[in-house]
Amino acid sequence: MITLEEIRKPVRQEMVEFNRLFKEAVSSDIPLLNIVTRYLLRRKGKQMRPLFVFLTSKMIGEITESTYTAASLIELMHTATLVHDDVVDESNERRGVFSINAIWKSKVAVLLGDYLLARGLLLAIRHREYTLLEIVSDASREMSEGELLQIQKSRNLNIDIETYYEVIRKKTAALIASCVASGASAAGAEQEVVDRIYEIGIQIGMAFQIKDDLFDYQSSGLIGKPAGNDIKEKKFTLPLIYALSQADPGLRRTMVRKISSGNRNASVVREVIQFVTDQGGIRYAEERMQEFKTQALDSLETFPPSPARDSLKDLVEFTVSRNR
C-alpha cells in the first residue's frame, strides 16, 4: 500500500510551510494555552484534511496564500471538533494518548476548542477570505446536524440505510468535501468546478466514514477505540443496519433488545458482531465503500493528468485501505 509520505510528494514543501504557519496560528500570550496547544501539536495525526486542500489546489492550478489559509481554517475547525467530541464522549484517550480533558479537565478542553474556532474565524476574516469562510462554516453546520441526527435516531433505534447515508454525509463527508472545495476555490477555480469537486469530496467522505465504521467490527481497536464501541453507544452504522434488515423479524427484535438493554456487556457485543458477520453486514458495507471510492476516482479522471491528481487519487485509495 502506498504511504502518506509518498502521497505528499507533490506538496511536501508546502506541507512543511503549512505546519510552521499553523503553529503560529494557535500561539497565544496565555501560558496555559501555549502549553495545551503544544501538546496538541505533538500528537497531530496524519493531517489528511490539509493534504486534501493542498493537492486539490495544485491539481486545479497553483497553491496560493489562500490555500494556506484554507488548510489552516479547516485544521483549526477539525481540531476544535475533536477536542469537543472527547468532552462530549467523556473520552480519556484519543489514538492511544491522553485527551485534553483527561489531563486538563473538561472546562479547559471546551475553552480550548472555542479558542481554536475563534482563531480560525479571525484568520479567514483578516485575510478577507469570505468564500472560504462560507465553505468551512457550512461544513461545520452540517457536521453538527449530522451528529444530532445520529443521536436522535440512535435513541429511537430505528435508523435505516438512507438515514445512515444522510448522517455520514453531514457529519463526515461534508468536511472532506469542504477541504477539496476550498482547495479548488483557493486556486481560483470557477464555481462550477468548485461544485463538481465538492461532490467528489462527498464521495470520498462517504467511503472514509464507512471504513471507520467497519473498524468497529474488527477484533482489535485499530483506530484508538475498542472494537464494539459504536455498539456500546447504540450507534447504528451500515454493517449493523444492513444485518438487521436481512434478519427475520424475531431475530431482529432480539438483537435490537440486546443492543438496547445489554449494550455494555462484552459478551453481548461479541454476539452482535457475530450476528452482523453472519448476516453479511460487513461484506455489504465493504461493497458500498468500494462503490463510493470508485465514483470518486472516476470523477477525478475527468481532470487533466498531473502528479497532484495522481496523489489525490492515491489519497482516496488510502482512505479505504488504511489499517488505522
N, C-alpha and C positions, 0 to 999 in steps of 0.2 A: 504494500500500500504506500502511495506517495505520502511524504511527510509535509507538515505545515511549513517547515523550513524551506523545502523545495518550492512549495506553492508561493511563498513570499518573495521569491527571487525577483520578479519584475518590479517590486515596490519595496525592496529591502531597505534601501537608504531612507525612503520616505517614512517607513515604519519606525526607524531609529529616531528620526527627527520628531515624529509624532509623539513618541514616548517622552522625549525631552519637553515638548510643549505641554503634554498632558500633566506632567509633574508640576510644571509652573501653574497650570490651570487650577490645581487643587491646593496650592500652597496658601497659607494664611498667617496672619500675625499672632494668632492664638496658639500657644504652645501645645495644648491638648489636641487641637485639630490636626496640627502637623504630625504629632505622634501617631494618631489614629490613621491618617491618610498615608503615612509612610508604611504602616503595617498593611494597609490595603494594597499599595503598590508592590510590596514584596511578594504578595500572594496573587498577583494578577494571573488570569487564566490564559487561554490560547489567543485572546484578542481577535477572535474570528470576525466580530462585527466591524471594527475599524478596517480590518483586512478586506471585507466586502466593499467598504466605501472606497478605499484606495484602488483596488483592482477594477472596480466599475468605472471610476473616473479615468483611469488610464486606458481602459478598453474604449471608452467613448471619445476621449480626446487627450487632454493633458491634466495632470494633477496641479491644482491651483491652491492659493491660500484658502479659498472657500472649502476645498477638500479637507484640509486640516481642521477647519472649524467644524465641518460636518462630522468628521470622525470623533473629534473631542466631545461635541454635543451629545452624540449617541452614546459614547462610552461613559460619560458622566451620568446620563439618564439611566443607562443599563446598570451601572454600579450602584446607583441610588436605589434602584428597584430591588436588587439582590440584598442589599443591607436591610431594607424594609421588609422583604419577604422573610428573612431569617427571624425578624422580630415577630411577625405575624405567626409564623410556624413554630415559634419557640425553639428554634434550631440552634444547638450549641456548636455545630460543625458545618463547614462548607468545604467540600472536596478534601476532606481529611485534615483540615486545620481549624482552629477555633474561630468561630464567628465573632463579629464585632460585639454583639450583645452578650456573648458568653464572657468576654473579657471586661468590657466597659459598661455592661448592663444596657437595658432597652432604651432608656432615656437618651443616652449618648448616641446609640445607634440610630434612633429616629431623627435626632437633630443632625447627625452626620448625613443621613440620606437627604434631608431637607437642604442642607448646605450644598451638597453636590448638585441637586436640581437647580438651586439658585445660581450656582456658578455656571451651569450650562445655559440658563436663560440670559445671564449677563453677557456671556461670551458671544451668543448669537446677536444680541441687541447692539453690543459695542462694535461689532463688525457689520452691522446693518444687514444681517443675513436672515431676512424675514421669511423668505421662501423656505429655507432650511428649517427655521423655527416652526413653521406651519407643518411641514412634513413630519418632524420628530414629535411635535405636540400631539398631532393626530394619532401617531402610533401609541403615545402614552395613554391617550383616551381609550383607544381600542384595547390595550393591554388590561386596563382597569375593568372595562366592561367584560372582557373575556374571563378574568378571574372571578368576578362577581356572578357571571352566568354559570360558571362551573360550580361555584359554591351553592347556588340556588338549586341546580339540577341534582347535585350530589345529595343534598338534603332530602330531595324527593325520591331519589334512587330510580329515576325514570328517564335517564338520558338515552337518546338514540344516536345513530351514526351521523345523521345530518346535523344534529345539535352539537355533537362532538367536533365535527369539522368547523362549525361556526366558532366554538370555543377556542380551538387551537389556531384558527386563522386570526382571531383577535389577540390572544394572549402571547403568541409566539411569532407567527408568520408576519404580522404587521410590523414588528420591529426589524426583522431581516429585510422586509420589503422597503422600509424606510432607509435602511443602510444603502441599498443599491440605488434607490430613487434619489437620495440626497447626493450620492456619489455622481450620478449622471447629471443632476442639476448643477452641482458644483463645477462640472466640466463644461457647462454651457449648452447642454442638450436641449432640444425643443421639447415642449410639454408632451407631445405625442410619444416621443422616445422615453421620457421620464415615466409616463403612464405604462408603457409597454414593459419597461424594466421593473416597475413596481409589481406587476403581475408575475414576472419571473421570480421576484423575491418572495411573493406569496407561495409559489410552488416549492421553492427551496425551504421556506419556513415550515410548511406542512410536513415535508419529508423529515426535516430536522426534529420536529416535535414527536412524530410517530416513532422515530428512532429512540428518543428519550423515553417514551412510554414503554417501548419494548424492553429497555434495560430493567424495568421493574419486575419483569418476569424471568430474569436471569437468576442463577443460583447464588451469585455474589453481587454485592453492591459496587458496581464499577464506576459510578459517577458521584461517589460521595454520599450516597444514601442507601440504606439496606434494601435488598430485594423485598418486594411486597409493600413498600412504603405507601404507594398510591392506594393499595387495598386497605391498609390500616386507616388511611384518611378518607375512605369511602369515595375515592375519585374513580369514576367510571371512564376508563380510557379504551381506545379502539379494540385491543385484544379481548378485553372482558365484555365490552358491548356486543361484539360480534358473537362471542361464545354464548352469551345469554340469548341472543336472537336465534341461535341454532338449536338450543336445548329444548326438550319437551317441557310443557308448562309446569309440571310437577318439579322437575329438577331445577328449572329456572327459579321457581319460588323458594326452593330450599337454599340455593346459592345466594340469592338476594337476602334471605333471612340471616344466613351465616355472616355475610358481609356487614349487615346492619347491626347484629347483636354481638358477634364474637370477633370483630374485625382486628382486634389487637392480639388475639391468640395466635401463636406461631403455627400451631397445627392447622388452624383454620386457614391461615394464609397459604400454607403449603397445599391444602386441599383445593383452594381457589385457583392457585397456579396450575395444578394438575388438571383441573376442570377446563381451564382456558386452553391448555395444550391439547387435551383430548378433543375438544370441540373445534379445533382448527383456528382458534383466535390469533395465535402467534403467526401462523402461516399467512392468514388473511391480512394482518397488519403489515407484514413484510412486503406482501404483494402491492398493497396500496402505497406504501412508502416508495417502492421502486417506480410505480407509475408517476408519482409527483416528481421524483428525481428525473425521470426520462423526459417529462414535459418541460422541465426547466432546461435541461441540456439541449433539447431540440430547439427551444426558443433562443438560446444563446448562439446557436449555429447561424441564426439569421444576421448576426453582426460580423463585420469583417474579421478575418483571422489576425491574431496578434498574440504575443506572449502573455499579455494581460488576460485576454479572453481564454486562452488555454489554462491559465492558472485559476481563473474564475470557475471554469468547468471542473478542474481538479478539486477545487474547494467544495463544489456541490457534491462530488463523489465522496469527499472526505466526510461530509456531514452524515452520510448514511453508512459509512464503513468504519467510523471511529469506534474504538472499544472502550471509551470513557467519556 
